[in-house]
Amino acid sequence: MKKTGFTCVKSVMTILLTSALIYLTICYPDVYQDTFKSCVTMVVTFYFSHQLSKRGEENDKTGN
């Protein structure tokens, strides 16, 4: 798969935002712990659902 500019930006933003949330969670655990859990849950859910939809499309194209 060829990386486009948008894909690269999306990956960089995901890494930066995750790093910022980790930093805030370490520095202020009482305040950001629930926020970190919610954000990680949303990101993981998005990536897994995206991968499942890609697999479904690939299977439809190959006829499996």
MITIKOL-10552 format. One line per field, with one value per residue: x negated, y negated, z negated of N, C-alpha, C in turn; residue number from 0; residue in one letter. Coordinates in nm, 4 decimals, padded with zeros to 6 digits. Layout:
nxx = X  ...
nyy = Y  ...
nzz = Z  ...
caxx = X  ...
cayy = Y  ...
cazz = Z  ...
cxx = X  ...
cyy = Y  ...
czz = Z  ...
nr = NUM  ...
rest = A  ...
! end
This chain:
nxx = -00.0842  -00.0559  -00.1841  -00.0138  -00.0125  00.1838  00.2253  -00.0198  -00.0261  00.1916  00.0996  -00.1211  00.0094  00.1669  -00.0311  -00.1517  00.0654  00.1278  -00.1127  -00.1108  00.1150  00.0282  -00.1839  -00.0417  00.1200  -00.0687  -00.1793  00.0451  00.2235  00.4749  00.6498  00.6427  00.6685  00.9147  00.9795  00.7672  00.8111  01.0582  00.9921  00.7972  00.9526  01.1366  00.9624  00.8481  01.0804  01.1624  00.9432  00.9481  01.2080  01.1822  00.9869  01.1285  01.3344  01.1842  01.0869  01.3283  01.4024  01.1919  01.2379  01.4840  01.4092  01.2431  01.4155  01.4465
nyy = 00.1183  -00.2156  -00.4975  -00.7920  -01.1528  -01.2309  -00.9976  -00.9742  -01.2089  -01.1600  -00.9395  -01.0534  -01.2498  -01.0857  -00.9544  -01.1766  -01.2847  -01.0664  -01.0442  -01.2897  -01.2558  -01.0407  -01.1626  -01.3626  -01.1967  -01.0698  -01.2863  -01.4089  -01.2074  -01.1682  -01.3429  -01.2971  -01.0237  -00.8858  -01.0168  -00.9397  -00.6617  -00.6594  -00.7817  -00.6054  -00.3764  -00.4622  -00.5071  -00.2525  -00.1046  -00.2332  -00.1749  00.1107  00.1582  00.0358  00.1965  00.4390  00.3698  00.3231  00.5815  00.7088  00.5813  00.6630  00.9392  00.9395  00.8519  01.0612  01.2695  01.4476
nzz = 00.0000  00.0854  -00.0789  -00.1470  -00.1697  -00.3513  -00.5036  -00.6289  -00.7831  -00.9482  -01.0949  -01.2297  -01.3823  -01.5468  -01.6970  -01.8253  -01.9754  -02.1405  -02.2813  -02.4170  -02.5801  -02.7370  -02.8742  -03.0179  -03.1728  -03.3322  -03.4719  -03.5917  -03.7296  -03.8593  -03.7345  -03.4531  -03.4044  -03.3453  -03.1079  -02.9437  -02.9277  -02.7937  -02.5462  -02.4424  -02.4175  -02.2206  -02.0007  -01.9584  -01.9027  -01.6662  -01.4899  -01.4835  -01.3837  -01.1380  -01.0150  -01.0039  -00.8267  -00.5977  -00.5472  -00.4923  -00.2544  -00.0882  -00.0828  00.0465  00.2994  00.3889  00.3860  00.1795
caxx = 00.0000  -00.1327  -00.1527  00.0158  -00.0409  00.2868  00.1993  -00.1375  00.0151  00.2803  00.0147  -00.1989  00.1015  00.2036  -00.1456  -00.1673  00.1748  00.1106  -00.2255  -00.0661  00.2040  -00.0541  -00.2538  00.0548  00.1644  -00.1770  -00.1953  00.1690  00.2988  00.6133  00.7310  00.6444  00.6741  01.0362  00.9690  00.6743  00.8800  01.1604  00.9267  00.7351  01.0625  01.1882  00.8629  00.8393  01.2053  01.1589  00.8480  00.9940  01.3239  01.1308  00.9221  01.2324  01.4042  01.0909  01.0879  01.4556  01.3964  01.0999  01.3057  01.5870  01.3431  01.1897  01.5251  01.4424
cayy = 00.0000  -00.3390  -00.5987  -00.9252  -01.2583  -01.2293  -00.8823  -01.0071  -01.3109  -01.0938  -00.8580  -01.1441  -01.3094  -00.9823  -00.9356  -01.2968  -01.2946  -00.9590  -01.0828  -01.3984  -01.1993  -00.9626  -01.2596  -01.4222  -01.0933  -01.0470  -01.4061  -01.4372  -01.0813  -01.1760  -01.4232  -01.2496  -00.8788  -00.8475  -01.0712  -00.8538  -00.5350  -00.6831  -00.8083  -00.4822  -00.2892  -00.5116  -00.4861  -00.1082  -00.0656  -00.2840  -00.1005  00.2470  00.1576  00.0002  00.3158  00.5366  00.3276  00.3462  00.7253  00.7393  00.5326  00.7498  01.0663  00.9183  00.8408  01.1900  01.3648  01.5443
cazz = 00.0000  00.0973  -00.1810  -00.0960  -00.2663  -00.4550  -00.5899  -00.7082  -00.8799  -01.0434  -01.1829  -01.3144  -01.4791  -01.6433  -01.7864  -01.9080  -02.0717  -02.2386  -02.3662  -02.5051  -02.6813  -02.8299  -02.9586  -03.1108  -03.2660  -03.4287  -03.5550  -03.6650  -03.7149  -03.9061  -03.6432  -03.3148  -03.3920  -03.2726  -02.9726  -02.8705  -02.9005  -02.6915  -02.4178  -02.3940  -02.3763  -02.0927  -01.8949  -01.9324  -01.8372  -01.5297  -01.4080  -01.4620  -01.2939  -01.0056  -00.9608  -00.9708  -00.7062  -00.4870  -00.5182  -00.4288  -00.1168  -00.0146  -00.0612  00.1486  00.4300  00.4297  00.3946  00.0661
cxx = -00.0880  -00.0877  -00.1273  -00.0173  00.0571  00.2623  00.0814  -00.1023  00.1017  00.1993  -00.0651  -00.1098  00.1437  00.0920  -00.1623  -00.0584  00.1654  -00.0029  -00.1865  00.0252  00.1275  -00.1262  -00.1596  00.1033  00.0586  -00.1890  -00.0743  00.2610  00.4450  00.7048  00.7483  00.6576  00.7968  01.0337  00.8790  00.7412  00.9825  01.0977  00.8636  00.8431  01.1184  01.0911  00.8541  00.9639  01.2066  01.0658  00.8936  01.1148  01.2813  01.0654  01.0251  01.3070  01.3148  01.0905  01.2165  01.4579  01.3057  01.1651  01.4147  01.5264  01.2932  01.2981  01.5254  01.5503
cyy = -00.1237  -00.4395  -00.7321  -01.0270  -01.2574  -01.1152  -00.9108  -01.1088  -01.2481  -01.0101  -00.9448  -01.2065  -01.2089  -00.9611  -01.0555  -01.3078  -01.1868  -00.9923  -01.1925  -01.3457  -01.1141  -01.0553  -01.3194  -01.3210  -01.0652  -01.1658  -01.4334  -01.3142  -01.0904  -01.2459  -01.3547  -01.0990  -00.8334  -00.8978  -00.9832  -00.7217  -00.5511  -00.7032  -00.6826  -00.3857  -00.3324  -00.4841  -00.3386  -00.0595  -00.1110  -00.2008  00.0419  00.2513  00.1241  00.1215  00.4213  00.4979  00.3448  00.4927  00.7651  00.6964  00.6205  00.8839  01.0534  00.9125  00.9751  01.2967  01.4675  01.5140
czz = 00.0000  -00.0087  -00.1130  -00.2042  -00.3818  -00.5532  -00.6816  -00.8173  -00.9880  -01.1429  -01.2795  -01.4215  -01.5857  -01.7437  -01.8793  -02.0144  -02.1792  -02.3342  -02.4646  -02.6153  -02.7832  -02.9265  -03.0631  -03.2146  -03.3714  -03.5243  -03.6438  -03.6597  -03.7574  -03.8058  -03.5075  -03.2981  -03.3121  -03.1288  -02.8873  -02.8337  -02.7890  -02.5538  -02.3597  -02.3454  -02.2409  -01.9782  -01.8588  -01.8601  -01.6918  -01.4423  -01.3821  -01.3687  -01.1515  -00.9400  -00.9220  -00.8441  -00.5827  -00.4473  -00.4483  -00.2838  -00.0325  00.0142  00.0436  00.2874  00.4801  00.4386  00.2846  -00.0327
nr = 0  1  2  3  4  5  6  7  8  9  10  11  12  13  14  15  16  17  18  19  20  21  22  23  24  25  26  27  28  29  30  31  32  33  34  35  36  37  38  39  40  41  42  43  44  45  46  47  48  49  50  51  52  53  54  55  56  57  58  59  60  61  62  63
rest = M  K  K  T  G  F  T  C  V  K  S  V  M  T  I  L  L  T  S  A  L  I  Y  L  T  I  C  Y  P  D  V  Y  Q  D  T  F  K  S  C  V  T  M  V  V  T  F  Y  F  S  H  Q  L  S  K  R  G  E  E  N  D  K  T  G  N
! end
